[in-house]
Amino acid sequence: MVAHLQQCIVLVWLLAAIMWTSVWWPHWPFVAAGGLLVLGLGHAVFLALELMASYHVSGRDPLSRATVMQCVRAWLAESRTALQVFCWQQPFRSRAVSDHLPEGSRRRGAVLIHGFLCNRGFWNPWLRALHARNHAFVAVNLEPVLGPIELYVQSIDEAISRVTAATGRPPVLICHSMGGLAARAWLRGADATRVHRIVTIGTPHRGTWLARFGRTASGRQMRIGGEWMRQMESECGSTRQVAFTCWYSNCDNIVFPTSTATLPDADNRLAPGRGHVEMAFVPGLRQQTLALLED
């Protein structure tokens, strides 16, 4: 569903760019070029506003705030990465790398869980790396897209069962953003021994300031201090039954203040100066995470 929606958005964008250029270029080429610039970089304006909000709100956080230069670098990288993910990988390459369940493999496998308004195409670089190492993996699609987080538990449970059946070993869950909350929602009613470790990347474990503007079911659930978050905090004992590695950034433009992406007693690891989406595409972060499959 997300792939179809994002395909439509990209195609409408291309049509608008063609129409604008054909109307204005013959007579006012500078107007045509300016319009194309707005169409091509409009998303960067929203990212800049998010990063400014993150910088301001994180000033009151216990963890150190990013420098201005880190924020600028994160904005440039996030603007580029967002285009690659939301205009190419997810709309047109969501099935480019199939789930991999080799028979008789004893290497530990992985279940990959994407975040809000994403699909399995988000993980393509990870899937290729896992396939090259012959690790079994399943990358889920969380649907319905705008539903409450609890609705994703069954998909995660089935993916865990498939990887375990292929390897005979509990898998590692690798989660981005809201995907980490979906994994925790699964953990609340599951046997914790079914997974080896849960790795989260930019997950709003204690909510995010930006969720106050959310109007979807899952968006409301991610509000700091909201009912759903308070319930998760009251049942935090389940998170102590599984080893957690939580990657967080001081330049996260979606999940802030900074400490909301960490968990008590977890292996919390800072990815300094990285945007929310870009964080998942840092080669060093990916390498360190995949090394956890060898534990």
Secondary structure, DSSP 8 states (H G I E B T S, - for coil): -HHHHHHHHHHHHHHHHHHHHHHHTTT-HHHHHHHHHHHHHHHHHHHHHHHHHHHHHGGGSSS----HHHHHHHHHHHHHHHHHIIIIIHHH-TTSS--B--TT--S--EEEE--TT--GGGGHHHHHHHHHTT--EEE----STTS-GGGGHHHHHHHHHHHHHHHSS--EEEEETHHHHHHHHHHHTS-GGG-SEEEEES--TT-BGGGGG--SHHHHHTBTT-HHHHHHHHTGGGGGGSEEEEEE-TT-SSS-SGGGG--TTSEEEE-TT--TTGGGG-HHHHHHHHHGGG-
